[in-house]
Amino acid sequence: MPQLIRAIVVDPAAPGRLAIKPVELRDADRDEIAVRVTAISLNRGETRRALQVAEPGWRPGWDFAGVVETTAADGSGPPAGARVVGILPSGAWAERVNCRSHALAALPDAVIDAEAATLPVAGLTAWHALRQGGMLLGRKVLVDGASGGVGHLACQLAHAAGALVWGHVRRPEHGKAVAEWCGGRVVVGPDLSAAKSHGPYWLILDSVGGSALAAALGMLQPNGTCVTFGVTEGSTATLESREFFGTGGARLYGLTLFHELMSVERGGIGLGILAELIAAKKLRPQIAVEAPWTEIGGIARRLIERDFTGKAVLHIG
């Protein structure tokens, strides 16, 4: 029988359009694991939808960390009592969730819940974007939006893979942190063209769109790849076609995370690797804000208004 739990739902009458309310949690399917959630993190996609377009009653949330309460009936996945990180298509911002076992990974003891909660969308997006470059050892990689939720993890992962990484930021105050993640290679400028002198690049990660995407397509080396997965500047890019195809073998790849998780690799695999990298101190999530989940309305608004860089993590108690 369904159980009653608390979850964050869209409520136009609530401060910040989000409220904690009782909802029904259905019984778990055979391959689902019941998890008591301890921490969640916010991403722009789900947050923007919740604050701007979602219908009342919609339940946002992709990222969560917690403890397994009930194992999957088919025997798959981590056992009861295991600390885990996981990803859901929606509804993760709740005190309990049911999650497919393939979308979960057990956590090493050295990884705290707040760190783990940053990994599902931001970490897996960085992971799958970098996969498009294949072997990165000695290759030049450019990460736009390097101080953001995906960008800061992508810089560290590429650097750990042996790439020569350049991180681009628009605000000088973000340069010091990005330089640390990129082995000292940071480019500061109002647009991505500031990074051209360091290219051409084997792989460019673009989360900005607009003029940044157009510039990126002119900075690839032969057979290089640009991976685009965001439109924080704009959804329309005007490019110099000859500069792009004249490079020879250059490729533009559009990445949507849930497509990757269905067609390329299940989420639990990447999450397990990312968690082990944190435990080995080769990956360090940047958590800008930590707060109880009762502050969801205010934190969500601050995220959309770009009041901070890095990740926001909320603790459920």
Backbone bond lengths (Angstrom), bond angles and torsions (degrees), N, CA, C in turn:
res aa  C-N    CA-C-N  psi(-1)  N-CA   C-N-CA  omega(-1)  CA-C   N-CA-C  phi
1 M - - - 1.460 - - 1.528 109.58 -
2 P 1.337 117.71 142.42 1.470 120.21 178.34 1.523 111.00 -58.41
3 Q 1.329 116.27 145.58 1.465 120.96 176.67 1.516 109.70 -110.65
4 L 1.317 115.98 154.94 1.456 121.32 -179.80 1.524 109.02 -92.06
5 I 1.339 116.12 127.13 1.459 122.01 179.51 1.533 108.52 -131.78
6 R 1.337 115.69 171.67 1.471 120.73 172.73 1.522 109.50 -99.24
7 A 1.322 114.90 139.90 1.458 120.15 179.89 1.523 109.43 -150.32
8 I 1.313 116.05 159.18 1.463 121.71 175.42 1.518 108.71 -84.03
9 V 1.315 115.71 127.17 1.465 121.52 -179.47 1.522 109.40 -130.65
10 V 1.324 115.54 159.28 1.462 120.95 175.67 1.524 108.96 -75.10
11 D 1.331 115.61 125.44 1.463 122.41 179.24 1.525 107.51 -140.15
12 P 1.335 118.31 103.53 1.466 121.14 -176.99 1.523 113.89 -56.50
13 A 1.342 117.83 -21.65 1.465 120.71 -178.57 1.523 112.89 -86.85
14 A 1.330 117.20 -10.27 1.462 120.88 -175.93 1.526 110.99 -87.33
15 P 1.341 117.72 154.40 1.468 120.39 173.69 1.530 110.43 -58.91
16 G 1.317 116.00 127.48 1.454 118.68 -178.41 1.513 113.79 74.30
17 R 1.337 117.80 6.05 1.470 123.86 175.91 1.530 113.20 68.42
18 L 1.340 117.36 13.15 1.454 121.37 179.32 1.519 109.55 -131.66
19 A 1.333 116.64 140.84 1.466 121.33 -178.37 1.521 109.96 -145.96
20 I 1.342 116.07 153.91 1.460 121.76 173.92 1.520 107.90 -91.78
21 K 1.335 115.38 120.85 1.461 120.19 -176.30 1.527 110.21 -138.55
22 P 1.336 116.86 159.26 1.470 119.26 175.13 1.530 110.93 -72.15
23 V 1.336 115.45 136.69 1.465 121.57 176.80 1.521 107.85 -139.26
24 E 1.322 115.81 166.42 1.455 120.16 177.19 1.521 110.75 -91.54
25 L 1.326 116.23 135.24 1.456 122.40 172.17 1.520 107.45 -107.94
26 R 1.331 116.30 116.93 1.465 120.70 -178.44 1.527 110.94 -68.36
27 D 1.311 115.99 164.92 1.459 121.12 175.21 1.522 109.98 -64.06
28 A 1.322 117.29 145.92 1.460 122.03 -178.72 1.524 111.29 -71.82
29 D 1.337 116.46 143.61 1.457 121.45 171.53 1.528 109.53 -72.39
30 R 1.335 116.53 173.30 1.463 120.53 -174.16 1.532 112.87 -62.49
31 D 1.328 116.89 -31.31 1.465 119.19 -178.59 1.524 112.26 -102.11
32 E 1.323 116.86 17.96 1.453 120.62 179.50 1.523 111.45 -107.18
33 I 1.327 114.80 146.35 1.457 122.65 179.56 1.519 108.71 -111.73
34 A 1.322 116.97 133.91 1.470 121.59 177.71 1.531 108.61 -85.60
35 V 1.330 116.30 125.37 1.458 122.02 -174.95 1.524 110.27 -124.01
36 R 1.334 116.29 133.29 1.472 121.36 168.96 1.517 107.07 -86.24
37 V 1.311 116.29 116.49 1.465 121.36 -173.23 1.526 109.88 -81.89
38 T 1.328 115.27 135.40 1.463 120.91 178.11 1.527 112.60 -112.63
39 A 1.338 117.78 -26.72 1.464 120.94 -178.70 1.522 109.83 -150.77
40 I 1.321 115.87 147.30 1.460 122.49 176.57 1.527 107.92 -132.92
41 S 1.326 116.54 159.07 1.462 118.79 171.47 1.519 109.57 -129.45
42 L 1.334 114.86 157.39 1.458 121.93 -174.44 1.526 110.45 -103.54
43 N 1.331 115.94 141.77 1.453 123.38 173.48 1.525 108.98 -123.80
44 R 1.325 115.59 153.33 1.462 118.75 -175.36 1.525 112.87 -62.13
45 G 1.339 117.45 -37.47 1.454 119.89 -175.97 1.512 113.56 -59.57
46 E 1.322 116.71 -56.40 1.464 120.63 -179.01 1.523 111.46 -66.42
47 T 1.360 115.99 -36.05 1.460 120.41 -177.58 1.518 110.83 -69.70
48 R 1.329 117.10 -43.92 1.462 120.20 178.24 1.530 110.73 -61.52
49 R 1.329 116.28 -43.37 1.470 119.10 178.78 1.524 110.93 -61.35
50 A 1.336 116.66 -43.76 1.456 120.64 -178.17 1.520 111.96 -63.54
51 L 1.324 116.50 -40.63 1.461 120.41 -174.58 1.522 113.32 -83.67
52 Q 1.332 117.75 -21.56 1.458 119.07 -170.69 1.517 115.45 -117.17
53 V 1.342 118.75 -36.24 1.465 118.14 -171.26 1.525 115.72 -130.70
54 A 1.321 118.89 -16.82 1.472 120.72 -172.48 1.524 112.11 -68.45
55 E 1.308 114.92 147.98 1.458 121.77 176.49 1.527 110.32 -72.52
56 P 1.341 117.53 151.62 1.468 120.30 175.25 1.531 110.85 -54.65
57 G 1.318 115.07 137.51 1.456 120.25 179.35 1.519 114.43 94.53
58 W 1.350 117.03 -12.99 1.461 118.73 179.04 1.518 110.26 -65.63
59 R 1.341 115.90 142.98 1.461 121.65 -177.24 1.521 110.70 -109.96
60 P 1.331 118.07 107.79 1.457 120.89 179.38 1.525 111.89 -80.30
61 G 1.323 115.14 172.43 1.462 120.18 172.00 1.512 113.68 124.30
62 W 1.338 115.69 122.34 1.460 122.53 175.60 1.528 112.17 -113.18
63 D 1.328 117.75 -40.46 1.469 122.48 -169.92 1.526 112.38 -99.30
64 F 1.324 116.51 136.44 1.465 118.92 173.36 1.530 111.00 -155.04
65 A 1.331 114.24 156.09 1.461 122.50 168.67 1.521 107.05 -130.30
66 G 1.318 116.75 152.10 1.453 118.61 -178.25 1.522 112.39 -178.60
67 V 1.335 115.26 -157.66 1.464 122.73 -176.25 1.523 109.03 -127.06
68 V 1.330 116.36 132.78 1.463 120.91 178.42 1.524 110.17 -66.26
69 E 1.330 115.56 124.09 1.474 120.66 175.59 1.522 111.42 -95.54
70 T 1.337 116.17 -42.52 1.465 121.02 -178.10 1.518 109.10 -135.64
71 T 1.321 116.56 128.98 1.459 120.66 -179.27 1.523 110.49 -73.15
72 A 1.328 115.56 163.93 1.458 120.80 177.76 1.524 110.20 -68.80
73 A 1.329 116.21 141.94 1.461 120.94 -178.62 1.517 112.25 -63.37
74 D 1.349 117.46 -26.91 1.462 119.60 179.92 1.523 112.97 -86.45
75 G 1.344 116.93 3.64 1.459 121.29 176.39 1.515 115.51 83.44
76 S 1.311 117.90 1.75 1.456 120.21 -178.17 1.526 110.96 -84.68
77 G 1.339 116.04 156.12 1.456 120.68 173.22 1.513 114.88 86.15
78 P 1.339 115.97 178.82 1.475 121.92 -178.00 1.533 111.79 -64.40
79 P 1.348 116.63 155.57 1.469 121.00 -178.12 1.522 112.37 -82.02
80 A 1.311 116.21 170.20 1.463 122.09 176.18 1.528 109.51 -58.39
81 G 1.333 115.43 139.20 1.450 121.17 179.89 1.515 114.49 91.26
82 A 1.336 117.31 -13.27 1.463 120.36 -179.62 1.522 110.44 -73.05
83 R 1.316 116.62 140.90 1.460 121.65 171.45 1.521 107.93 -81.66
84 V 1.329 116.42 135.22 1.460 119.98 -172.18 1.522 110.98 -139.09
85 V 1.335 115.02 162.80 1.449 123.68 168.74 1.522 106.65 -125.14
86 G 1.331 116.48 144.84 1.456 118.74 -176.90 1.514 113.28 -155.07
87 I 1.323 114.64 171.37 1.458 121.86 -178.92 1.518 109.53 -133.62
88 L 1.334 116.27 139.06 1.455 123.19 177.42 1.530 109.68 -125.13
89 P 1.341 117.75 154.60 1.467 119.86 174.75 1.521 112.64 -65.32
90 S 1.324 117.34 -27.70 1.467 123.53 174.84 1.523 108.07 -172.96
91 G 1.343 116.01 164.43 1.454 120.89 173.91 1.516 116.07 84.49
92 A 1.350 117.81 13.53 1.472 119.63 -178.23 1.516 112.87 -74.90
93 W 1.326 118.43 -17.74 1.461 120.90 -178.92 1.525 109.00 -82.26
94 A 1.313 115.18 75.82 1.459 121.82 -176.00 1.517 109.08 -154.02
95 E 1.348 116.17 162.98 1.461 118.53 -178.83 1.528 112.46 -77.28
96 R 1.329 117.69 -19.45 1.462 122.36 174.68 1.517 109.26 -144.78
97 V 1.336 116.29 145.32 1.460 120.95 178.48 1.518 109.34 -142.17
98 N 1.328 115.52 159.25 1.455 122.78 167.94 1.526 106.88 -108.46
99 C 1.333 117.04 129.07 1.460 120.75 -175.26 1.530 110.20 -133.69
100 R 1.334 116.76 136.96 1.464 120.73 175.38 1.528 109.39 -55.99
101 S 1.307 116.12 138.31 1.460 119.70 -175.75 1.523 112.10 -61.78
102 H 1.344 117.99 -29.05 1.463 119.82 -179.24 1.529 112.66 -74.93
103 A 1.332 116.86 -9.82 1.466 120.74 179.52 1.521 111.97 -101.92
104 L 1.333 117.41 13.37 1.463 123.97 -178.55 1.526 110.63 -121.69
105 A 1.334 114.88 153.26 1.463 120.14 171.35 1.523 108.77 -140.88
106 A 1.321 116.10 141.91 1.459 120.54 175.91 1.524 109.57 -72.46
107 L 1.329 115.97 148.57 1.463 121.64 -176.53 1.529 111.78 -101.41
108 P 1.330 117.13 136.55 1.472 119.68 169.92 1.530 109.87 -64.38
109 D 1.321 116.76 153.63 1.465 120.48 -178.48 1.523 112.22 -59.78
110 A 1.331 117.52 -29.65 1.461 121.08 -175.91 1.525 113.91 -75.27
111 V 1.325 117.49 -8.80 1.469 121.51 -177.51 1.521 109.14 -100.71
112 I 1.329 116.97 118.97 1.452 120.75 179.95 1.532 109.98 -81.53
113 D 1.335 115.42 161.45 1.461 120.33 -174.87 1.524 112.63 -60.04
114 A 1.331 117.71 -39.44 1.465 120.55 -178.38 1.524 110.81 -62.11
115 E 1.337 117.33 -42.91 1.461 120.73 177.45 1.523 110.57 -62.59
116 A 1.316 116.23 -45.51 1.460 120.56 -177.71 1.525 111.70 -61.32
117 A 1.325 116.73 -39.33 1.462 120.66 -176.07 1.519 112.79 -64.90
118 T 1.342 118.34 -18.49 1.460 120.63 179.27 1.524 112.36 -79.58
119 L 1.333 118.28 -12.96 1.457 121.12 -165.97 1.529 116.63 -82.75
120 P 1.324 120.83 -36.29 1.468 117.65 -167.96 1.526 115.21 -55.04
121 V 1.311 119.93 -64.93 1.457 119.62 -176.68 1.523 111.87 -79.03
122 A 1.323 117.90 -51.96 1.464 120.03 -177.72 1.523 111.46 -65.09
123 G 1.322 117.13 -47.86 1.454 120.30 -177.85 1.517 113.02 -66.82
124 L 1.323 116.84 -44.60 1.463 119.73 -179.42 1.525 111.85 -69.52
125 T 1.328 117.59 -32.85 1.466 119.56 175.72 1.529 110.18 -63.77
126 A 1.337 116.59 -46.20 1.462 120.02 176.79 1.523 110.95 -60.90
127 W 1.312 116.99 -43.21 1.464 123.09 -178.75 1.522 111.05 -59.78
128 H 1.324 117.07 -49.26 1.464 120.60 -177.44 1.526 111.85 -73.38
129 A 1.319 117.63 -32.91 1.465 119.68 176.84 1.521 110.99 -64.05
130 L 1.325 116.72 -43.32 1.462 120.55 -179.57 1.527 112.04 -68.75
131 R 1.310 117.56 -27.90 1.472 120.96 177.09 1.521 111.73 -57.99
132 Q 1.335 116.15 -29.87 1.458 120.00 -177.52 1.529 112.13 -67.28
133 G 1.328 117.30 -15.79 1.455 120.82 177.33 1.508 114.34 -90.39
134 G 1.351 117.31 -5.68 1.456 120.10 -178.89 1.523 111.82 62.37
135 M 1.309 117.03 -137.92 1.462 122.06 178.48 1.527 109.22 -66.34
136 L 1.337 116.96 120.01 1.460 121.33 -175.53 1.520 113.45 -103.29
137 L 1.306 118.42 -4.57 1.459 121.46 -176.46 1.535 110.12 -57.64
138 G 1.342 115.93 119.80 1.449 121.12 178.52 1.513 115.30 77.53
139 R 1.340 117.76 -1.23 1.468 121.94 -178.76 1.532 110.59 -86.22
140 K 1.328 115.80 151.46 1.454 120.91 175.27 1.527 109.72 -86.38
141 V 1.342 115.46 126.14 1.466 122.63 -179.58 1.520 108.45 -126.09
142 L 1.319 116.24 134.27 1.458 122.18 177.06 1.525 109.21 -116.96
143 V 1.335 116.45 128.53 1.458 121.83 178.77 1.525 108.62 -115.52
144 D 1.333 116.45 114.49 1.457 120.21 175.43 1.532 108.06 -84.50
145 G 1.334 116.75 154.61 1.461 119.29 -176.12 1.508 111.39 60.08
146 A 1.349 116.25 42.91 1.467 121.18 -169.97 1.520 113.85 -68.13
147 S 1.315 118.57 -18.60 1.464 120.22 179.68 1.524 112.69 -91.35
148 G 1.326 117.56 -2.19 1.458 121.42 -176.24 1.514 113.63 -82.39
149 G 1.333 115.85 -177.23 1.456 121.85 -175.33 1.518 113.48 -60.25
150 V 1.348 117.30 -43.87 1.462 121.25 176.74 1.525 110.29 -81.50
151 G 1.335 116.25 -42.84 1.448 121.22 -172.07 1.509 114.47 -58.53
152 H 1.331 117.10 -44.07 1.471 118.40 -176.06 1.523 111.94 -67.97
153 L 1.320 117.15 -30.51 1.465 120.12 176.30 1.521 110.61 -76.54
154 A 1.337 117.19 -38.38 1.461 120.49 179.28 1.517 111.32 -63.07
155 C 1.328 117.52 -41.22 1.461 120.73 177.78 1.525 110.79 -58.80
156 Q 1.317 117.15 -46.62 1.459 120.84 -177.70 1.522 111.86 -66.95
157 L 1.335 116.82 -40.68 1.458 120.52 -179.36 1.532 111.10 -66.75
158 A 1.326 116.50 -42.49 1.459 119.75 178.93 1.525 110.63 -65.16
159 H 1.315 116.80 -41.27 1.461 121.06 178.35 1.530 110.56 -62.73
160 A 1.339 116.82 -42.06 1.464 120.66 178.69 1.519 111.76 -64.66
161 A 1.350 116.77 -26.84 1.465 121.00 179.46 1.521 112.39 -83.34
162 G 1.333 117.39 0.75 1.452 120.63 177.07 1.509 115.03 91.87
163 A 1.332 117.38 9.81 1.465 120.42 178.57 1.521 110.72 -76.47
164 L 1.323 116.18 158.12 1.455 123.12 169.32 1.523 105.93 -92.10
165 V 1.324 116.48 102.94 1.457 121.79 -167.45 1.524 111.03 -103.59
166 W 1.322 115.06 131.51 1.456 121.63 169.80 1.530 108.28 -113.09
167 G 1.312 116.31 129.39 1.462 121.15 176.21 1.520 109.45 -106.91
168 H 1.318 116.99 130.47 1.471 121.08 179.64 1.521 110.20 -104.22
169 V 1.336 115.61 131.42 1.463 122.22 174.50 1.524 108.43 -133.21
170 R 1.305 115.38 155.45 1.458 120.46 -179.15 1.525 113.17 -96.31
171 R 1.325 117.01 -20.04 1.460 120.85 -177.20 1.526 109.88 -112.88
172 P 1.336 117.66 126.30 1.465 121.02 -176.15 1.521 114.43 -56.93
173 E 1.332 117.77 -31.74 1.462 119.64 -177.42 1.530 113.12 -66.27
174 H 1.335 117.15 -14.32 1.463 120.38 178.31 1.526 112.38 -92.18
175 G 1.319 116.71 -6.81 1.457 120.72 -173.34 1.511 114.92 -64.59
176 K 1.331 118.02 -39.77 1.460 121.02 -175.11 1.525 111.87 -62.40
177 A 1.328 116.61 -46.53 1.467 119.83 -179.46 1.522 110.84 -65.06
178 V 1.332 117.07 -43.57 1.460 120.62 -178.85 1.521 110.46 -64.43
179 A 1.325 118.10 -39.27 1.459 121.15 178.23 1.527 111.18 -58.94
180 E 1.308 117.12 -36.56 1.471 121.28 178.53 1.518 111.05 -64.21
181 W 1.338 117.08 -38.44 1.465 120.74 -178.51 1.520 111.94 -76.54
182 C 1.336 117.31 -22.77 1.463 121.73 -173.21 1.523 113.46 -107.78
183 G 1.306 117.77 15.48 1.451 119.24 -178.71 1.521 112.33 67.14
184 G 1.329 116.32 31.35 1.463 121.48 177.38 1.508 114.75 91.50
185 R 1.331 118.47 -5.48 1.466 121.43 -177.16 1.534 110.20 -94.10
186 V 1.316 115.48 101.26 1.460 120.78 178.46 1.516 108.59 -135.25
187 V 1.320 115.81 141.53 1.457 122.31 177.69 1.520 107.95 -119.15
188 V 1.323 116.63 126.04 1.460 121.78 179.34 1.523 108.21 -113.45
189 G 1.323 116.50 127.87 1.454 120.08 179.19 1.506 110.97 -176.66
190 P 1.326 118.01 160.97 1.464 121.37 -177.05 1.521 113.86 -68.54
191 D 1.339 117.62 -19.64 1.462 120.52 177.00 1.526 109.47 -146.43
192 L 1.319 116.61 171.77 1.464 121.44 -171.79 1.522 112.76 -70.33
193 S 1.316 118.32 -17.72 1.455 120.27 -179.20 1.523 112.18 -59.42
194 A 1.331 117.42 -20.19 1.466 120.81 177.70 1.523 112.11 -62.47
195 A 1.338 117.64 -19.26 1.467 121.52 -178.15 1.522 112.86 -91.48
196 K 1.338 118.04 -4.18 1.466 119.93 -171.74 1.518 112.92 -63.85
197 S 1.315 117.46 -35.59 1.462 120.50 -175.74 1.526 112.95 -65.06
198 H 1.342 118.09 -18.59 1.463 121.85 -179.88 1.528 111.87 -91.35
199 G 1.327 117.92 -8.35 1.452 121.83 -176.88 1.516 112.65 -86.80
200 P 1.339 117.74 -165.72 1.460 125.43 2.57 1.532 111.79 -75.69
201 Y 1.338 114.89 163.89 1.459 121.44 -173.05 1.522 111.24 -111.87
202 W 1.323 113.57 147.01 1.461 120.42 174.70 1.534 110.44 -76.14
203 L 1.335 116.07 -36.19 1.459 120.94 -176.73 1.519 109.18 -143.68
204 I 1.324 116.39 132.17 1.465 121.97 175.53 1.518 108.37 -125.34
205 L 1.331 115.94 130.66 1.462 121.80 176.71 1.520 108.70 -105.99
206 D 1.339 115.82 120.05 1.456 121.26 -176.43 1.525 111.05 -119.09
207 S 1.339 115.36 119.53 1.458 120.55 175.83 1.521 111.14 -114.65
208 V 1.335 116.54 10.93 1.456 121.46 -171.29 1.520 112.42 -106.47
209 G 1.333 117.19 -39.13 1.455 120.75 -178.09 1.520 111.46 72.99
210 G 1.333 116.38 -164.73 1.449 121.35 176.81 1.519 112.44 57.74
211 S 1.342 116.46 -134.30 1.463 121.03 -177.52 1.527 112.17 -65.64
212 A 1.343 117.38 -27.88 1.467 120.40 178.80 1.525 110.82 -65.35
213 L 1.321 117.24 -42.94 1.462 119.99 178.31 1.522 110.42 -65.24
214 A 1.321 117.09 -42.48 1.456 120.12 178.37 1.521 111.29 -59.86
215 A 1.329 117.03 -43.00 1.464 121.00 178.77 1.521 111.28 -65.82
216 A 1.331 117.04 -41.06 1.462 121.06 -178.07 1.524 111.93 -59.84
217 L 1.326 117.20 -38.56 1.455 120.57 -177.11 1.527 112.50 -67.53
218 G 1.325 117.30 -16.49 1.451 121.13 175.93 1.516 113.98 -97.67
219 M 1.336 117.47 6.87 1.467 121.23 -177.75 1.517 112.93 -115.72
220 L 1.329 118.22 9.26 1.456 121.04 -177.01 1.523 111.15 -85.61
221 Q 1.313 115.95 146.76 1.451 120.68 172.01 1.523 108.31 -84.19
222 P 1.326 118.96 167.32 1.461 119.83 177.51 1.534 111.43 -53.46
223 N 1.326 115.00 134.10 1.471 123.77 -178.26 1.528 112.99 68.17
224 G 1.334 117.72 12.38 1.456 120.77 177.41 1.520 111.81 -78.54
225 T 1.329 115.03 168.01 1.469 121.37 -175.15 1.516 110.79 -131.88
226 C 1.323 115.14 136.62 1.466 121.60 167.85 1.518 108.20 -109.26
227 V 1.319 116.89 126.16 1.458 122.30 177.25 1.526 107.76 -106.17
228 T 1.321 116.68 122.30 1.459 120.62 -179.93 1.519 109.82 -113.91
229 F 1.345 116.24 135.08 1.461 119.61 -175.98 1.527 112.67 -148.76
230 G 1.336 117.12 17.45 1.467 118.87 179.10 1.514 110.97 -161.17
231 V 1.334 115.02 163.34 1.469 120.91 -177.47 1.528 109.97 -139.15
232 T 1.328 117.15 47.48 1.459 118.93 -176.74 1.527 112.05 -66.39
233 E 1.341 118.03 -26.50 1.461 120.14 175.56 1.519 111.21 -88.77
234 G 1.332 116.98 -45.02 1.457 120.20 -178.51 1.511 110.72 -179.98
235 S 1.330 115.99 157.09 1.466 121.14 -176.10 1.524 112.75 -94.00
236 T 1.334 118.20 -1.54 1.458 121.52 -179.72 1.524 109.80 -119.07
237 A 1.320 115.88 129.83 1.466 121.50 178.86 1.526 108.87 -125.03
238 T 1.326 115.86 136.15 1.461 121.87 175.65 1.516 108.02 -109.37
239 L 1.337 116.77 118.89 1.452 119.46 -172.90 1.525 111.66 -119.63
240 E 1.334 114.16 157.78 1.454 121.23 173.40 1.531 107.98 -84.52
241 S 1.321 116.66 99.93 1.464 120.82 -173.30 1.520 112.72 -57.15
242 R 1.332 117.22 -43.23 1.463 119.77 -176.74 1.527 111.28 -64.06
243 E 1.330 116.24 -37.95 1.460 119.87 179.06 1.515 111.02 -63.93
244 F 1.341 116.33 -33.93 1.465 120.87 -179.89 1.521 111.22 -75.44
245 F 1.344 117.82 -58.75 1.462 117.91 -175.23 1.518 112.38 -73.73
246 G 1.355 116.85 -22.86 1.454 119.70 178.61 1.512 113.74 -69.85
247 T 1.312 117.15 -15.81 1.470 121.04 177.70 1.521 111.02 -64.75
248 G 1.326 116.31 -38.52 1.453 121.17 -179.25 1.513 112.70 94.62
249 G 1.313 116.17 108.06 1.455 121.13 176.02 1.511 115.55 75.51
250 A 1.343 118.72 3.96 1.473 120.91 179.69 1.526 109.53 -66.15
251 R 1.322 114.57 147.48 1.471 119.80 -172.07 1.516 110.54 -135.75
252 L 1.343 116.22 140.47 1.464 123.18 172.93 1.517 108.08 -111.99
253 Y 1.345 115.64 124.60 1.469 120.38 -177.88 1.518 109.35 -118.94
254 G 1.318 116.32 124.04 1.455 121.68 176.68 1.518 110.47 -92.02
255 L 1.336 116.71 121.36 1.460 121.18 -174.55 1.517 110.93 -111.07
256 T 1.314 115.80 122.58 1.461 123.25 168.56 1.519 107.16 -118.07
257 L 1.312 116.99 121.05 1.465 120.18 -167.94 1.519 113.05 -57.08
258 F 1.329 118.79 -47.71 1.459 119.00 -174.00 1.528 111.80 -67.57
259 H 1.327 117.80 -24.85 1.464 120.11 171.02 1.522 110.10 -65.98
260 E 1.342 116.64 -44.36 1.462 120.26 178.78 1.526 111.14 -60.10
261 L 1.332 116.34 -40.34 1.460 120.02 -176.85 1.523 112.31 -70.49
262 M 1.323 116.48 -24.27 1.461 119.78 177.95 1.529 112.37 -88.74
263 S 1.338 117.42 -33.68 1.459 119.30 -170.10 1.527 114.50 -110.11
264 V 1.334 117.72 -18.07 1.460 120.43 -175.32 1.523 111.85 -111.11
265 E 1.330 117.10 -56.17 1.469 120.73 -175.43 1.519 109.26 -158.96
266 R 1.308 117.20 134.74 1.455 121.54 178.96 1.526 111.06 -64.59
267 G 1.330 115.81 148.58 1.453 121.23 -172.72 1.510 115.08 -60.36
268 G 1.323 117.48 -35.53 1.453 120.48 -176.44 1.519 113.50 -61.14
269 I 1.341 117.02 -29.34 1.470 119.89 -179.00 1.526 110.25 -67.16
270 G 1.330 116.47 -52.86 1.453 120.24 179.40 1.513 112.59 -63.89
271 L 1.333 116.83 -39.38 1.460 119.99 179.73 1.521 111.34 -62.05
272 G 1.322 116.53 -39.58 1.463 119.76 178.11 1.516 111.88 -63.34
273 I 1.333 116.79 -42.02 1.468 120.55 179.52 1.525 110.76 -66.55
274 L 1.318 116.84 -44.40 1.464 120.43 -179.35 1.531 111.27 -62.98
275 A 1.324 116.52 -40.47 1.466 119.66 178.80 1.527 110.79 -64.35
276 E 1.322 117.13 -39.64 1.471 120.16 177.96 1.521 110.97 -65.39
277 L 1.327 117.82 -34.38 1.460 120.72 177.49 1.526 111.52 -66.79
278 I 1.332 116.71 -36.62 1.468 119.07 174.24 1.523 110.21 -63.55
279 A 1.333 116.01 -45.67 1.465 120.18 -179.32 1.532 111.20 -60.54
280 A 1.333 116.67 -33.28 1.467 121.29 -179.63 1.525 112.23 -85.17
281 K 1.345 116.22 3.19 1.466 123.17 -179.97 1.533 113.07 62.22
282 K 1.330 115.63 30.84 1.461 121.17 174.82 1.530 111.78 -102.03
283 L 1.315 116.24 -5.23 1.464 121.83 178.71 1.518 107.75 -142.98
284 R 1.329 116.06 131.50 1.458 120.10 -177.91 1.528 109.87 -132.64
285 P 1.320 118.45 102.80 1.460 119.96 177.61 1.526 111.35 -61.89
286 Q 1.314 115.38 141.09 1.456 120.70 176.71 1.521 107.90 -95.06
287 I 1.322 116.26 107.82 1.466 121.62 179.32 1.522 107.77 -100.82
288 A 1.313 115.80 111.69 1.468 120.78 -176.86 1.514 112.04 -86.34
289 V 1.344 116.93 -32.67 1.456 121.42 -174.84 1.526 109.26 -137.89
290 E 1.329 116.65 130.99 1.465 122.43 169.38 1.514 108.28 -127.15
291 A 1.330 116.53 134.86 1.460 121.00 -176.97 1.521 108.67 -159.97
292 P 1.353 117.27 163.73 1.469 119.35 172.33 1.524 110.28 -69.37
293 W 1.316 116.45 154.86 1.472 119.13 -175.82 1.516 113.19 -68.71
294 T 1.316 117.03 -12.22 1.466 119.83 175.45 1.529 111.87 -65.97
295 E 1.335 117.17 -14.20 1.465 121.27 179.45 1.522 112.44 -97.01
296 I 1.316 117.88 19.90 1.452 122.56 -173.89 1.526 112.87 -56.37
297 G 1.322 118.56 -41.76 1.462 120.62 -176.64 1.514 112.53 -60.32
298 G 1.320 116.88 -48.54 1.454 121.30 -178.76 1.513 112.59 -69.40
299 I 1.335 118.11 -41.08 1.458 121.16 -179.17 1.529 110.09 -66.85
300 A 1.330 117.17 -40.18 1.463 120.36 178.69 1.527 110.82 -61.49
301 R 1.315 116.67 -43.34 1.466 119.74 179.03 1.523 110.50 -63.11
302 R 1.324 117.79 -42.51 1.469 121.21 179.80 1.529 111.23 -63.05
303 L 1.324 116.86 -36.85 1.461 120.06 178.61 1.522 110.92 -63.32
304 I 1.315 117.08 -48.03 1.459 121.18 -178.64 1.527 111.00 -65.04
305 E 1.326 117.20 -33.56 1.461 120.92 179.89 1.529 112.43 -83.94
306 R 1.330 118.14 4.02 1.468 123.94 178.35 1.534 111.70 58.14
307 D 1.314 114.40 43.90 1.461 120.36 179.51 1.526 111.89 -75.52
308 F 1.348 117.65 -13.99 1.460 121.52 179.95 1.524 108.67 -151.72
309 T 1.336 115.72 161.88 1.462 121.39 173.03 1.520 108.01 -109.55
310 G 1.330 116.00 162.03 1.456 118.64 -176.53 1.525 110.73 86.69
311 K 1.325 116.16 -163.91 1.450 122.08 -172.26 1.523 112.94 -101.28
312 A 1.322 115.05 150.91 1.461 123.00 171.46 1.526 108.74 -108.26
313 V 1.321 116.77 126.79 1.458 122.83 -179.80 1.528 109.01 -119.88
314 L 1.329 115.87 132.18 1.456 121.53 177.66 1.526 108.92 -115.46
315 H 1.329 115.27 136.66 1.465 121.59 -179.23 1.522 109.84 -99.39
316 I 1.319 115.30 136.76 1.462 121.27 -177.56 1.521 109.05 -102.28
317 G 1.323 115.21 124.50 1.454 119.22 -178.81 1.519 111.82 -136.54
